[in-house]
Amino acid sequence: MKETKDNPIFKAHLKPSNLYVGGKARNEIDSGGKKIFKLSSNENLLGSSPKALEAIRAQINNLSEYPDRTDKRLQIALSAFYKHKLQVGQFLTSNSGSEVLDLIIRAFLGEGLEYITTNPMFKPYQMFSDRMAAKQVDVRLLDPAYTLNVEGVLAAINENTRLIFLTSPNNPTGTYIPKAILDNFISRLPAHVVLVLDEVYFHFAEAKDYTTALPYVLAGKNVIGLNSFSKTYGLAGLRLGYAYTTPTLAAYVQRLYKPFQVNTLALEAGIAALSDTEFLNKTVTLVQKERLFVYEHLDRLGMKYWKSQANFILIKPEMDAKHLVALLQKEGIMVRPVAGFGAPGCVRVTVGTREANLAFISALEKTYTC
Ligand SMILES: Cc1ncc(COP(=O)(O)O)c(C=O)c1O
């Protein structure tokens, strides 16, 4: 049987283009034997939280049995991480930030409903929402600094709007939304709209006027803060993420939980990682210091880039972005072209260790001609 438009078993809105394909794995790359530096997926170049790894090793022989029936122990650890400002029950946990995002989207969107995005953005907001047959309204961030078009987004809201996706720090631009702007924006949102504030890179932000979703959630606003263990804790391969929101919205989205929501290894590793302050601080200190080092060299090479509050930098080369990616790959440097994230002509590079950053800079120097 072929999939045809008039065959009722196929849903028309489940398009092949709704499939998110992540960045390449290192084994897909031919660097001609050169050491590979993977700077393409905003991972942690220091590896994984040692405490998390220890917790995983301790559980490795316990996989024949199901995990905890609920995510309560992870919720308790998250509540402690947030200094008990947020309570058990206010978190949504799942096997990756992407899966938490999907839960939120499935809870609030459907046919006839709308969502607002602000390209350039993390593509899955649109892909997962399209799978629900919801309608996208995009209000692009404003050039040249990728600032939020507050009035544009507010004007795009109608009675069918349910979700707005904002990201701070934003992927792929690395830019952020200052607190005063968010305060004003959120105070003007109607009650039938939920704001998803994706903050998976929040640990790396150091701008004085940066804010997470926390103050808004504590004030009882319809805001959901989205987080991941992939980046700062170095657990991208494990797949664990969480969100936090008001008790009412959290309890509502939790109705979509499946049996044994979070797997044993992720549950234990997540609890351990949250207490690994040493690894967290080491990671954040490295990224904040190395960001400056990379800027210095990008300035020297005359590259156009955006200052970042995240663990990556968006670059706009004068040459074709895909061509630059291919040239760097030959030197063993993996970076990501981000036209698919709404930033045509741009390349995103993860900030890594000094060794990785130097390898990137020297490969760039070798391949790039302004
Ligand atoms: C902005 C943003 N949100 C969410 C995620 C999802 O993270 P994960 O599914 O690895 O937890 C990512 C991953 O790259 C991201 O960049």
The ligand as an SDF file (V2000), in Angstrom:
LIG
                    3D

 16 16  0  0  0  0  0  0  0  0999 V2000
   16.8590   25.5400   23.0600 C   0  0  0  0  0  0  0  0  0  0  0  0
   16.8130   24.0760   23.3160 C   0  0  0  0  0  0  0  0  0  0  0  0
   15.7650   23.5660   23.9450 N   0  0  0  0  0  0  0  0  0  0  0  0
   15.6510   22.2560   24.2110 C   0  0  0  0  0  0  0  0  0  0  0  0
   16.6470   21.3770   23.8410 C   0  0  0  0  0  0  0  0  0  0  0  0
   16.4410   19.9280   24.1110 C   0  0  0  0  0  0  0  0  0  0  0  0
   17.4430   19.3360   24.8430 O   0  0  0  0  0  0  0  0  0  0  0  0
   17.4070   17.7710   25.1410 P   0  0  0  0  0  0  0  0  0  0  0  0
   16.3240   17.1570   24.3650 O   0  0  0  0  0  0  0  0  0  0  0  0
   18.7630   17.2780   24.7790 O   0  0  0  0  0  0  0  0  0  0  0  0
   17.1620   17.6850   26.6300 O   0  0  0  0  0  0  0  0  0  0  0  0
   17.7660   21.8610   23.1490 C   0  0  0  0  0  0  0  0  0  0  0  0
   18.8120   20.9500   22.6830 C   0  0  0  0  0  0  0  0  0  0  0  0
   19.6860   21.2720   21.9270 O   0  0  0  0  0  0  0  0  0  0  0  0
   17.8510   23.2470   22.8840 C   0  0  0  0  0  0  0  0  0  0  0  0
   18.8930   23.7720   22.2350 O   0  0  0  0  0  0  0  0  0  0  0  0
  1  2  1  0
  2  3  1  0
  2 15  2  0
  3  4  2  0
  4  5  1  0
  5  6  1  0
  5 12  2  0
  6  7  1  0
  7  8  1  0
  8  9  2  0
  8 10  1  0
  8 11  1  0
 12 13  1  0
 12 15  1  0
 13 14  2  0
 15 16  1  0
M  END
$$$$
